[in-house]
C-alpha cells in the first residue's frame, strides 16, 4: 500500500494576512516565532494591558506596532485578523471585541470556557460574516491530513477503538491560570481537549460519556480518565493529567488496520499504518517539531479567507462546540465526585 499525500496547505507561497496578537504570553511567543520562521504570514501589531509588555514583545519579534490597549489594536486598519492568546476566561470578551471591529479571529483553545460561552462567539462571528476558528493546530498537520484520508477511504475498516492521552507535569500551583477556576483552568480544558478532539475527529460526536478523576483544592480538575461510547459501538478511551508527564500517544484501531501516532500525537511527527504483516511509516518531512507545528494552521486560514470562507472545513465552529459540550459533561461528572 502507498499512503496518500499530505493535503496540508504549503507553508510558503500562498496568500498572506496581517495578523494582530492580543495578550502576548507564552503560547503567543511560540506561535509568533513558529509563524515568522516558517511562513510568509506576518504579525504587524500586538496589544497588552501593559504598554511596556506589548512593546517588549514587539521588539523581540520584529513587530511594527504595539498597543497598551486591546481596543487600539482592533481599531487598527492595517490588521486583517486577530489571534487571541489570553487565558481561557478572556476568550469570549476579546473575540467579541475583535469581531465587532470587523476583524477575523483565531482563538486559542478552548474556544470558550464552556459550550454556552463559545456559542456567543460563534453567533457573533456568523452574524458579522467574519472568519472565526478555534486554534486546534493538530488538525492542520501533514500527518493528520493523511490520517483523515485513510479514514475517509475506509483503509482501517470499521473503527472499534480510539485511545489517546495527554499528561504534563505543571508543577506546583504558582499563579498559573490552569490552576485557577476563575481563569477557566483545569486539565480537561487545557490539555484534555486534545484527546477528546482526536476522538471526535475519528469517530464523530459520542452518544455517552463516563469520566472519573481528581479535583484539586483550588477547584479545578487535575486529571481524568474517560470512556466515550458511540452509536456504531466504537469506543474511545482517553486520559489527561496535569500532575505527570505521560506518553501522549494516540491509536486508531479498526477491523482492517490500525494507526499508531507517534508521541506527541498533537504535534508534527509521524505515524505507522499497520495491517496484518505490513507496517508503513510516515514521518513529517518538513522538519518542524513541537510547537513549530503551530505554523500550519496560519497558512490554511489565509487560504480559506482568500477563498471567501468564514469557517475552516477541517475544523468548523460546530466541531469546537461539540467538543466543548463533551468537555462540559466530563468536567461536571468529575466535579460531582468531589
Secondary structure, DSSP 8 states (H G I E B T S, - for coil): ----------SSSS---EEEEES--HHHHHHHHHHHHHSS-EEEEEE-SSHHHHHHHHHHHT-SEEESSHHHHHT-TT--EEEE-S-GGGHHHHHHHHHHTT-EEEE-SSSSSSHHHHHHHHHHHHHHT--EEE--GGGGSHHHHHHHHHHHTTTT-SEEEEEEEEE----S-SS-GGG-GGGT-SHIIIIIHHHHHHHHHHH-S-SEEEEEEEE-TTSSEEEEEEEEE-TTS-EEEEEEESSS-----EEEEESS-EEEE-SSTTSB-EEEEEETTEEEEEE-TT---BGGGGHHHHHHHHHHHHTT-SS-TTS-HHHHHHHHHHHHHHHHHHHHH-
